[in-house]
Amino acid sequence: MIQRLRSVALTHLRALRVKRFFSSTYLIALTIGFGIVLCLLTVLSARALHIANQDMVEVAIERRKREDALEINRAMSAHSQALLSSVGLMNSVRMTPEVWGRFIASYRSEDAFPAMFAIGAAEYIRSENIPELEARLSDQYQRPVEVFPRPTGEFSEPVLYVERGDSLAQQTIGLDMMQLPERNEAAELATDTNSIVLTDPAHIISDTTTLEEDPRSAIFMFAPYYVIGSDLSTVEKRQRAIRGHVYIAFHTQELFSKIFSENNFNNIRLVIYQKDDPEKDLLYASPNISAHRRQQNVKTDLTLLNKTYTLEYQFNAASILSPVQRYAPLLTLLFGLTISIVLPALMHNIVRARQNALHFANEQKIKKAQDELLSLASHQLRTPATATKQYIGMVLQGFMGDVPKEQQAFLQKAYDSNERQLRIINDILHVAKLDAGRIVPSMKPFDITATVKGVLEDTASDVRKAGITIRRQLGRSYMLTGDEYMIRMIVENLVSNAIKYTPSGGKVTVAARREAHGYHLSVTDTGIGIAKQDFDRLFKQFSRIESDHSATVPGSGVGLYLAQNLAHLHGGKIKVVSKIGKGSTFTLYLPKNM
Amino acid sequence: MSGKVLIVEDEIALSDVYKTLLDQAGYDVRVAENGEVALGVAEEFQPEMILLDLRMPVLDGIGFLHKYDLKNAHPDVKVVVFSNYDMQKEIDEAYSLGAERYLLKAWASPKELIELVKTTLGK
């Protein structure tokens, strides 16, 4: 027996020692910390993706720059070769329109020389020799040829041959290049440097009679041809030896279009202009892409022969990247931030729930241990208390002979004290059994009015001793379905409480109200009253409301807890209203049928 | 008063006091500490009344009633069952086996107990 008590006590204490793993604050701090870490990771990831995107765009643009430069150089190189071979031709044969035509025809495939508008040859002559030239050309062309506009200077450089077989080109025969400043400038530079030279942006003549210009931007590539075998070591010598120039005319837009024709311009706009002069001399503009906010510009310089051009790439980073790449940083950010809130919150809730479950289970264990301990103790206490009751009772009730009055009083006190002890033990055991769910009410119909009357009869002597009066308003019988013994216990509890807490001279009222669905029993005392904040505690296990008066009032502290539980078992409840100094009313409600 | 009463109770403190009480009241009392022993004592003593505790080791109250075959073998013997409140089921079972009444051990005062015995034997 002692062993058993000891082991139960130990379980109890051990259970008490188990603490919460995390306190509430710590868990919240952990959660927030976790959240912050996830946030940071998210932000870093999104940033990394963003930077990766930027890098990718940069790489793409760089590649485009290189490829475009390569293509342009290749094209210009090819054209240069064409010019040089034309120069070679001019130096080796006696040129006629037919020869020129055949020669050029062998070159002019669209693949090798995209956008070559025309290729021609001009001769640098003294103005006084113009009539002779005109005669020669008229003869060659079988029609009158004139040098135009009428040259005014000492020299002129009329076009002798041009290939592009249509009439426009033929009309250029005789056109004096020296009077067209861009062409002249380039021709002179070519002469002086003995190299292929590009003009500034100029225009092709669209009408030779009015010298009206085609508004589209054009450039000309010039190559000099000199007197064969001459010394070309100095500029003066070159100027003396120059015979004329071969040239190629381009519409720049068409030229670059043909160069880039294979490239995909969907996302990137390319603008080419002569360096530092974007407004005036736009050589090329790729088909538009829709203007976007956050358009980026990348410029690069390309030097071709004697000119430097600026290639300006306008693009929208978003369209270089695939939609997945584009939105990846934002999506990562959003998703990540969501996760950094949801995941820690989830973790927090799970941990908290688990903790609570563990805590609850633990509390249950403690409670069970408590109950077991009490049960065990009470059980063992009951036997000696019962024996004491019988022994003292035997003497008191005269079984051992007459008892002198003084001794009787003392014995009675001992007997009463023992009775109280038995009641306490009984209550504790009841409570323990209730908690363990071991009490099952046996539901039978009975007359509750009779039960209440019975309790009042039993307590009549206590009432008299306490010097108080009982008023009853019970009415007729009322049949209830329930466990009569349990209901009796509740009524006993309420009535004995009322008697206990009513001072001498006071009054206890027991009133019943019968309704179709249930029965109300009110027990009102004129005692000290109960403070509102104490109401909850009243019904708690083992609690007693401390006050000056209660120190002298006997009670086990489980009465109301037990009474409430028994009421609940029947689907009913006990309510209390009270006024300090005036008294309290406890009302038991029981449904007619559960 | 006379009458043969057998007390079947495993708690010695209680069986002592009840024996003392009933002796004092003039009854012929025997005690048995469990159902098994009680069968033997009953055989020899032939009680008129048995105060039977329900919770006992070896052979409990119900077991005793089964073996004693109260209804058939000893129909004139009055059995009052000692119990605590929570044993309603056992009390019902005891009744069905022929028990007369039940008594909450801790509550009856000596007077009440004697009254009970007197009334029961008087029937």
Interface residues (C-beta under 8 A of the other chain):
Chain A: R382 T383 P384 A385 T386 A387 K389 Q390 Y391 G393 M394 Q397 F399 M400 L422 I425 N426 L429 H430 K433 R438 I439 V440 S442 Y485
Chain B: E11 A13 L14 D16 V17 Y18 T20 L21 Q24 A25 N84 Y85 D86 Q88 K105 A106 W107 S109 P110 K111 L113
